[in-house]
Amino acid sequence: TMMAATPGHRFCVVSLAIILGISFFFSGIATAQLSVSFYAKTCPSVFETVRGGVRSALNAEARMGASILRLFFHDCFVN
């Protein structure tokens, strides 16, 4: 005999459908390419601004260099 679907079973099926839908939606976004010139028009001095911020952080606390490198390694490396 076939068992009736329980509320827990329905919840799992609906959750799985939502997760799959979200995954398919974001898979197209994940294929976008990064560009060095992304801020060229909106913030042309971005490199100088970031460089100044990093220098300021390093001058305030020398250990910050390792922290920034770790942040870059974990959050910014892309292929």
MMTF fields as JSON, N, C-alpha, C and O atoms, coordinates in Angstrom:
{
  "mmtfVersion": "1.0.0",
  "mmtfProducer": "UNKNOWN",
  "numBonds": 315,
  "numAtoms": 316,
  "numGroups": 79,
  "numChains": 1,
  "numModels": 1,
  "chainsPerModel": [1],
  "groupsPerChain": [79],
  "chainIdList": ["A"],
  "bondAtomList": [4, 2, 8, 6, 12, 10, 16, 14, 20, 18, 24, 22, 28, 26, 32, 30, 36, 34, 40, 38, 44, 42, 48, 46, 52, 50, 56, 54, 60, 58, 64, 62, 68, 66, 72, 70, 76, 74, 80, 78, 84, 82, 88, 86, 92, 90, 96, 94, 100, 98, 104, 102, 108, 106, 112, 110, 116, 114, 120, 118, 124, 122, 128, 126, 132, 130, 136, 134, 140, 138, 144, 142, 148, 146, 152, 150, 156, 154, 160, 158, 164, 162, 168, 166, 172, 170, 176, 174, 180, 178, 184, 182, 188, 186, 192, 190, 196, 194, 200, 198, 204, 202, 208, 206, 212, 210, 216, 214, 220, 218, 224, 222, 228, 226, 232, 230, 236, 234, 240, 238, 244, 242, 248, 246, 252, 250, 256, 254, 260, 258, 264, 262, 268, 266, 272, 270, 276, 274, 280, 278, 284, 282, 288, 286, 292, 290, 296, 294, 300, 298, 304, 302, 308, 306, 312, 310],
  "bondOrderList": [1, 1, 1, 1, 1, 1, 1, 1, 1, 1, 1, 1, 1, 1, 1, 1, 1, 1, 1, 1, 1, 1, 1, 1, 1, 1, 1, 1, 1, 1, 1, 1, 1, 1, 1, 1, 1, 1, 1, 1, 1, 1, 1, 1, 1, 1, 1, 1, 1, 1, 1, 1, 1, 1, 1, 1, 1, 1, 1, 1, 1, 1, 1, 1, 1, 1, 1, 1, 1, 1, 1, 1, 1, 1, 1, 1, 1, 1],
  "groupList": [{"groupName": "THR", "atomNameList": ["N", "CA", "C", "O"], "elementList": ["N", "C", "C", "O"], "formalChargeList": [0, 0, 0, 0], "bondAtomList": [1, 0, 2, 1, 3, 2], "bondOrderList": [1, 1, 2], "singleLetterCode": "T", "chemCompType": "L-PEPTIDE LINKING"}, {"groupName": "MET", "atomNameList": ["N", "CA", "C", "O"], "elementList": ["N", "C", "C", "O"], "formalChargeList": [0, 0, 0, 0], "bondAtomList": [1, 0, 2, 1, 3, 2], "bondOrderList": [1, 1, 2], "singleLetterCode": "M", "chemCompType": "L-PEPTIDE LINKING"}, {"groupName": "ALA", "atomNameList": ["N", "CA", "C", "O"], "elementList": ["N", "C", "C", "O"], "formalChargeList": [0, 0, 0, 0], "bondAtomList": [1, 0, 2, 1, 3, 2], "bondOrderList": [1, 1, 2], "singleLetterCode": "A", "chemCompType": "L-PEPTIDE LINKING"}, {"groupName": "PRO", "atomNameList": ["N", "CA", "C", "O"], "elementList": ["N", "C", "C", "O"], "formalChargeList": [0, 0, 0, 0], "bondAtomList": [1, 0, 2, 1, 3, 2], "bondOrderList": [1, 1, 2], "singleLetterCode": "P", "chemCompType": "L-PEPTIDE LINKING"}, {"groupName": "GLY", "atomNameList": ["N", "CA", "C", "O"], "elementList": ["N", "C", "C", "O"], "formalChargeList": [0, 0, 0, 0], "bondAtomList": [1, 0, 2, 1, 3, 2], "bondOrderList": [1, 1, 2], "singleLetterCode": "G", "chemCompType": "PEPTIDE LINKING"}, {"groupName": "HIS", "atomNameList": ["N", "CA", "C", "O"], "elementList": ["N", "C", "C", "O"], "formalChargeList": [0, 0, 0, 0], "bondAtomList": [1, 0, 2, 1, 3, 2], "bondOrderList": [1, 1, 2], "singleLetterCode": "H", "chemCompType": "L-PEPTIDE LINKING"}, {"groupName": "ARG", "atomNameList": ["N", "CA", "C", "O"], "elementList": ["N", "C", "C", "O"], "formalChargeList": [0, 0, 0, 0], "bondAtomList": [1, 0, 2, 1, 3, 2], "bondOrderList": [1, 1, 2], "singleLetterCode": "R", "chemCompType": "L-PEPTIDE LINKING"}, {"groupName": "PHE", "atomNameList": ["N", "CA", "C", "O"], "elementList": ["N", "C", "C", "O"], "formalChargeList": [0, 0, 0, 0], "bondAtomList": [1, 0, 2, 1, 3, 2], "bondOrderList": [1, 1, 2], "singleLetterCode": "F", "chemCompType": "L-PEPTIDE LINKING"}, {"groupName": "CYS", "atomNameList": ["N", "CA", "C", "O"], "elementList": ["N", "C", "C", "O"], "formalChargeList": [0, 0, 0, 0], "bondAtomList": [1, 0, 2, 1, 3, 2], "bondOrderList": [1, 1, 2], "singleLetterCode": "C", "chemCompType": "L-PEPTIDE LINKING"}, {"groupName": "VAL", "atomNameList": ["N", "CA", "C", "O"], "elementList": ["N", "C", "C", "O"], "formalChargeList": [0, 0, 0, 0], "bondAtomList": [1, 0, 2, 1, 3, 2], "bondOrderList": [1, 1, 2], "singleLetterCode": "V", "chemCompType": "L-PEPTIDE LINKING"}, {"groupName": "SER", "atomNameList": ["N", "CA", "C", "O"], "elementList": ["N", "C", "C", "O"], "formalChargeList": [0, 0, 0, 0], "bondAtomList": [1, 0, 2, 1, 3, 2], "bondOrderList": [1, 1, 2], "singleLetterCode": "S", "chemCompType": "L-PEPTIDE LINKING"}, {"groupName": "LEU", "atomNameList": ["N", "CA", "C", "O"], "elementList": ["N", "C", "C", "O"], "formalChargeList": [0, 0, 0, 0], "bondAtomList": [1, 0, 2, 1, 3, 2], "bondOrderList": [1, 1, 2], "singleLetterCode": "L", "chemCompType": "L-PEPTIDE LINKING"}, {"groupName": "ILE", "atomNameList": ["N", "CA", "C", "O"], "elementList": ["N", "C", "C", "O"], "formalChargeList": [0, 0, 0, 0], "bondAtomList": [1, 0, 2, 1, 3, 2], "bondOrderList": [1, 1, 2], "singleLetterCode": "I", "chemCompType": "L-PEPTIDE LINKING"}, {"groupName": "GLN", "atomNameList": ["N", "CA", "C", "O"], "elementList": ["N", "C", "C", "O"], "formalChargeList": [0, 0, 0, 0], "bondAtomList": [1, 0, 2, 1, 3, 2], "bondOrderList": [1, 1, 2], "singleLetterCode": "Q", "chemCompType": "L-PEPTIDE LINKING"}, {"groupName": "TYR", "atomNameList": ["N", "CA", "C", "O"], "elementList": ["N", "C", "C", "O"], "formalChargeList": [0, 0, 0, 0], "bondAtomList": [1, 0, 2, 1, 3, 2], "bondOrderList": [1, 1, 2], "singleLetterCode": "Y", "chemCompType": "L-PEPTIDE LINKING"}, {"groupName": "LYS", "atomNameList": ["N", "CA", "C", "O"], "elementList": ["N", "C", "C", "O"], "formalChargeList": [0, 0, 0, 0], "bondAtomList": [1, 0, 2, 1, 3, 2], "bondOrderList": [1, 1, 2], "singleLetterCode": "K", "chemCompType": "L-PEPTIDE LINKING"}, {"groupName": "GLU", "atomNameList": ["N", "CA", "C", "O"], "elementList": ["N", "C", "C", "O"], "formalChargeList": [0, 0, 0, 0], "bondAtomList": [1, 0, 2, 1, 3, 2], "bondOrderList": [1, 1, 2], "singleLetterCode": "E", "chemCompType": "L-PEPTIDE LINKING"}, {"groupName": "ASN", "atomNameList": ["N", "CA", "C", "O"], "elementList": ["N", "C", "C", "O"], "formalChargeList": [0, 0, 0, 0], "bondAtomList": [1, 0, 2, 1, 3, 2], "bondOrderList": [1, 1, 2], "singleLetterCode": "N", "chemCompType": "L-PEPTIDE LINKING"}, {"groupName": "ASP", "atomNameList": ["N", "CA", "C", "O"], "elementList": ["N", "C", "C", "O"], "formalChargeList": [0, 0, 0, 0], "bondAtomList": [1, 0, 2, 1, 3, 2], "bondOrderList": [1, 1, 2], "singleLetterCode": "D", "chemCompType": "L-PEPTIDE LINKING"}],
  "groupTypeList": [0, 1, 1, 2, 2, 0, 3, 4, 5, 6, 7, 8, 9, 9, 10, 11, 2, 12, 12, 11, 4, 12, 10, 7, 7, 7, 10, 4, 12, 2, 0, 2, 13, 11, 10, 9, 10, 7, 14, 2, 15, 0, 8, 3, 10, 9, 7, 16, 0, 9, 6, 4, 4, 9, 6, 10, 2, 11, 17, 2, 16, 2, 6, 1, 4, 2, 10, 12, 11, 6, 11, 7, 7, 5, 18, 8, 7, 9, 17],
  "groupIdList": [1, 2, 3, 4, 5, 6, 7, 8, 9, 10, 11, 12, 13, 14, 15, 16, 17, 18, 19, 20, 21, 22, 23, 24, 25, 26, 27, 28, 29, 30, 31, 32, 33, 34, 35, 36, 37, 38, 39, 40, 41, 42, 43, 44, 45, 46, 47, 48, 49, 50, 51, 52, 53, 54, 55, 56, 57, 58, 59, 60, 61, 62, 63, 64, 65, 66, 67, 68, 69, 70, 71, 72, 73, 74, 75, 76, 77, 78, 79],
  "secStructList": [7, 7, 7, 7, 7, 7, 2, 2, 2, 2, 2, 2, 2, 2, 2, 2, 2, 2, 2, 2, 2, 2, 2, 2, 2, 2, 2, 2, 2, 6, 6, 7, 7, 7, 7, 6, 6, 6, 6, 6, 6, 6, 7, 6, 6, 2, 2, 2, 2, 2, 2, 2, 2, 2, 2, 2, 2, 2, 2, 2, 7, 6, 6, 2, 2, 2, 2, 2, 2, 2, 2, 2, 2, 2, 2, 2, 7, 7, 7],
  "xCoordList": [0.828, 0.0, 0.871, 1.994, 0.355, 1.091, 0.762, -0.391, 1.814, 1.611, 1.297, 1.81, 0.468, 0.156, 1.365, 2.107, 1.558, 2.682, 2.463, 1.394, 3.476, 3.392, 3.771, 4.408, 3.385, 3.789, 5.309, 5.802, 6.048, 7.515, 8.048, 9.002, 7.433, 7.843, 7.563, 8.399, 6.389, 6.044, 7.003, 7.416, 7.355, 8.298, 9.64, 10.238, 10.119, 11.4, 11.337, 12.275, 10.25, 10.109, 10.053, 10.708, 9.274, 9.172, 10.516, 10.931, 11.204, 12.521, 13.507, 14.254, 13.513, 14.413, 14.1, 15.013, 12.822, 12.441, 12.903, 13.38, 12.763, 13.2, 14.709, 15.205, 15.44, 16.905, 17.366, 18.275, 16.751, 17.123, 16.81, 17.604, 15.661, 15.308, 16.295, 16.715, 16.668, 17.648, 18.998, 19.678, 19.389, 20.668, 20.704, 21.703, 19.631, 19.58, 19.624, 20.254, 18.956, 18.956, 20.359, 20.79, 21.08, 22.4, 23.494, 24.594, 23.234, 24.263, 24.603, 25.751, 23.644, 23.911, 24.738, 25.589, 24.498, 25.26, 26.702, 27.618, 26.909, 28.247, 29.174, 30.391, 28.641, 29.494, 29.964, 30.697, 29.551, 29.978, 31.487, 32.067, 32.117, 33.562, 33.932, 33.231, 35.035, 35.54, 36.354, 36.887, 36.44, 37.175, 37.958, 37.427, 39.222, 40.057, 39.492, 39.657, 38.837, 38.321, 36.871, 36.196, 36.392, 34.998, 34.639, 33.551, 35.539, 35.266, 35.836, 35.874, 36.273, 36.929, 36.066, 36.59, 34.778, 33.902, 33.301, 33.2, 32.903, 32.207, 33.149, 32.766, 34.377, 35.346, 36.753, 37.485, 37.131, 38.406, 39.629, 40.69, 39.517, 40.676, 40.626, 41.204, 39.932, 39.765, 41.104, 41.263, 42.062, 43.335, 44.096, 44.674, 44.096, 44.774, 44.068, 44.721, 42.75, 41.968, 42.258, 42.495, 42.238, 42.514, 43.956, 44.223, 44.88, 46.295, 46.499, 47.22, 45.863, 45.974, 45.39, 45.956, 44.263, 43.649, 44.507, 44.624, 45.11, 45.99, 47.233, 47.641, 47.828, 49.013, 48.676, 49.452, 47.543, 47.116, 46.942, 47.359, 46.328, 46.133, 47.465, 47.654, 48.394, 49.713, 50.506, 51.219, 50.388, 51.086, 50.525, 51.27, 49.227, 48.597, 48.902, 49.066, 48.98, 49.198, 49.9, 49.307, 51.16, 51.961, 51.37, 51.527, 50.695, 50.103, 48.984, 48.597, 48.469, 47.355, 47.719, 46.837, 48.993, 49.421, 49.053, 48.54, 49.315, 48.967, 47.454, 46.96, 46.727, 45.263, 44.679, 43.763, 45.204, 44.714, 45.058, 44.245, 46.254, 46.645, 45.729, 45.315, 45.415, 44.519, 43.138, 42.543, 42.629, 41.333, 41.337, 40.403, 42.378, 42.496, 42.531, 41.862, 43.315, 43.459, 42.127, 41.778, 41.378, 40.135, 38.957, 38.077, 38.918, 37.742, 37.912, 36.918, 39.132, 39.319, 39.953, 39.938, 40.506, 41.128, 40.059, 39.192, 40.125, 39.211, 40.021, 41.133, 39.463, 40.126, 39.503, 39.909],
  "yCoordList": [-1.18, 0.0, 1.241, 1.223, 2.31, 3.575, 4.373, 4.476, 4.934, 5.75, 7.179, 7.661, 7.84, 9.245, 10.098, 9.786, 11.165, 12.068, 12.771, 13.325, 12.741, 13.403, 14.868, 15.24, 15.705, 17.116, 17.282, 18.169, 16.44, 16.509, 16.183, 16.807, 15.205, 14.813, 15.941, 16.253, 16.55, 17.672, 18.839, 19.488, 19.103, 20.181, 19.918, 20.831, 18.671, 18.324, 18.509, 19.031, 18.087, 18.205, 19.677, 20.078, 20.476, 21.904, 22.589, 23.41, 22.258, 22.847, 22.508, 23.374, 21.264, 20.843, 21.595, 22.02, 21.759, 22.485, 23.939, 24.487, 24.561, 25.954, 26.057, 26.95, 25.158, 25.176, 24.978, 25.669, 24.046, 23.824, 25.051, 25.428, 25.673, 26.875, 28.0, 28.668, 28.213, 29.25, 28.92, 29.807, 27.649, 27.235, 27.512, 28.013, 27.192, 27.449, 28.94, 29.367, 29.739, 31.189, 31.751, 32.554, 31.336, 31.888, 31.269, 31.818, 30.158, 29.557, 30.469, 30.487, 31.216, 32.171, 33.341, 33.844, 33.779, 34.889, 34.469, 35.276, 33.226, 32.743, 32.706, 32.64, 32.747, 32.693, 34.072, 34.191, 35.11, 36.471, 36.606, 35.976, 37.421, 37.603, 38.88, 39.888, 38.826, 40.001, 40.856, 40.357, 42.148, 43.062, 44.055, 44.606, 44.285, 45.254, 46.655, 47.497, 46.914, 48.259, 48.449, 49.371, 47.598, 47.664, 49.038, 49.547, 49.647, 50.938, 52.12, 53.233, 51.911, 52.974, 54.23, 55.342, 54.075, 55.242, 55.723, 56.928, 54.799, 55.192, 55.645, 56.461, 55.131, 55.509, 55.412, 54.468, 56.381, 56.29, 56.248, 55.798, 56.695, 56.685, 55.52, 55.594, 54.443, 53.319, 52.728, 52.398, 52.591, 51.976, 52.838, 52.323, 54.137, 55.038, 55.044, 55.086, 55.001, 54.991, 53.736, 53.811, 52.589, 51.327, 51.297, 50.902, 51.71, 51.734, 52.604, 52.217, 53.778, 54.661, 54.034, 54.166, 53.353, 52.675, 51.554, 51.381, 50.79, 49.693, 50.251, 49.75, 51.266, 51.88, 52.421, 52.251, 53.06, 53.597, 52.475, 52.61, 51.372, 50.23, 49.623, 49.26, 49.507, 48.943, 49.854, 49.37, 51.16, 52.094, 52.036, 52.183, 51.825, 51.761, 50.447, 50.423, 49.357, 48.032, 47.156, 46.786, 46.822, 46.064, 44.684, 44.16, 44.099, 42.771, 42.795, 41.749, 43.967, 44.089, 43.561, 43.12, 43.599, 43.071, 41.612, 41.203, 40.82, 39.397, 39.21, 38.33, 40.035, 39.93, 40.267, 39.594, 41.298, 41.692, 40.625, 40.315, 40.068, 38.999, 37.794, 37.185, 37.452, 36.324, 36.611, 35.745, 37.807, 38.199, 38.089, 37.548, 38.598, 38.53, 37.083, 36.723, 36.253, 34.853, 34.122, 33.381, 34.326, 33.581, 34.158, 33.406, 35.467, 36.085, 36.545, 36.732, 36.73, 37.407, 36.565, 36.985, 35.402, 34.621, 33.985, 33.263, 34.252, 33.66, 33.205, 33.678, 32.305, 31.831, 32.501, 32.247],
  "zCoordList": [0.0, 0.0, 0.0, 0.505, -0.563, -0.605, 0.644, 1.061, 1.226, 2.416, 1.989, 0.978, 2.751, 2.48, 2.829, 3.76, 2.085, 2.341, 3.674, 3.931, 4.504, 5.802, 5.644, 4.659, 6.606, 6.531, 6.462, 5.766, 7.173, 7.13, 5.745, 5.28, 5.084, 3.735, 2.753, 1.905, 2.867, 1.99, 2.194, 1.233, 3.449, 3.751, 3.077, 2.507, 3.139, 2.507, 0.994, 0.391, 0.388, -1.066, -1.479, -2.441, -0.755, -1.066, -0.85, -1.669, 0.249, 0.523, -0.58, -1.035, -1.01, -2.08, -3.372, -4.079, -3.682, -4.897, -4.828, -5.822, -3.663, -3.504, -3.651, -4.338, -3.016, -3.098, -4.536, -4.995, -5.248, -6.65, -7.499, -8.361, -7.262, -8.012, -7.779, -8.724, -6.532, -6.209, -6.831, -7.347, -6.784, -7.374, -8.872, -9.389, -9.561, -11.001, -11.292, -12.26, -10.457, -10.643, -10.503, -11.33, -9.461, -9.21, -10.075, -10.14, -10.732, -11.579, -12.756, -13.2, -13.264, -14.341, -13.862, -14.596, -12.641, -12.076, -11.829, -11.99, -11.444, -11.104, -12.309, -12.137, -13.509, -14.696, -15.137, -16.119, -14.425, -14.767, -14.587, -13.703, -15.416, -15.374, -14.634, -14.722, -13.906, -13.213, -14.182, -15.173, -13.88, -14.738, -13.89, -12.926, -14.247, -13.542, -13.712, -12.829, -14.814, -15.095, -14.629, -15.087, -13.735, -13.284, -12.723, -12.995, -11.941, -11.316, -12.099, -11.575, -13.317, -14.089, -14.224, -14.162, -14.405, -14.58, -13.265, -13.036, -12.402, -11.174, -10.073, -9.234, -10.058, -9.015, -9.604, -9.307, -10.437, -11.15, -10.235, -10.667, -9.005, -8.101, -7.114, -6.03, -7.494, -6.575, -6.126, -4.951, -7.034, -6.661, -5.66, -4.703, -5.88, -4.946, -3.59, -2.547, -3.605, -2.369, -1.554, -0.349, -2.214, -1.52, -1.037, 0.098, -1.885, -1.503, -0.261, 0.659, -0.235, 0.925, 2.181, 3.266, 2.037, 3.18, 3.72, 4.933, 2.818, 3.24, 3.922, 4.97, 3.348, 3.978, 5.357, 6.298, 5.482, 6.77, 7.795, 8.945, 7.375, 8.278, 8.683, 9.844, 7.734, 8.04, 8.971, 9.85, 8.787, 9.672, 11.088, 12.057, 11.215, 12.529, 13.236, 14.455, 12.481, 13.07, 12.045, 11.031, 12.305, 11.336, 11.047, 9.944, 12.029, 11.824, 10.793, 10.271, 10.501, 9.572, 8.184, 7.447, 7.819, 6.524, 6.367, 5.326, 7.407, 7.366, 7.305, 6.6, 8.041, 8.042, 6.674, 6.203, 6.045, 4.722, 3.688, 2.817, 3.783, 2.866, 3.028, 2.041, 4.265, 4.528, 3.95, 3.309, 4.167, 3.617, 2.094, 1.503, 1.469, 0.016, -0.456, -1.424, 0.233, -0.165, -0.098, -1.016, 0.987, 1.172, 0.401, -0.018, 0.204, -0.393, -1.827, -2.53, -2.277, -3.561, -4.653, -5.81, -4.351, -5.409, -6.277, -5.783, -7.554, -8.519, -9.723, -9.954, -10.467, -11.691, -12.882, -14.016]
}
